Amino acid sequence: MTAYANVLLRLLLQRAGEDCNRIFLSSWKTVEWNSLTLDGERHRASFTIGGPDPLRFAALWLAGLSEAEFAMTRGFVADIEVIGKPTLREDGMAEVEIAALTLDD
């Protein structure tokens, strides 16, 4: 994982507070992103959520995500969103996918 990916993952888990141990990273993909004036990274992450009522927990964890401010020491989160709706798997765990764009400042 890149430095931006590591920081973003930590900040996402912090949003869950003490219950962050219910969230498991399933996959994370990062690709470089560039425009004429900006450089950064595009991230796509999948998470599995366990514990009681995982869909409700996912909704609480992700509420307001697209408007959230993320304090990064270097760079910033320019865009972040939940892809689709969290889904409940047959094993009772929920799946969530998030996409984000981090930019150098």
Secondary structure, DSSP 8 states (H G I E B T S, - for coil): --HHHHHHHHHHHHTTGGGGGGEEEEEEEEEEEE-SS-EEEEEEEEEEE-SSSHHHHHHHHHTTGGG-----SSSEEEEEEE-S--EE-TTS-EEEEEEEEEE--
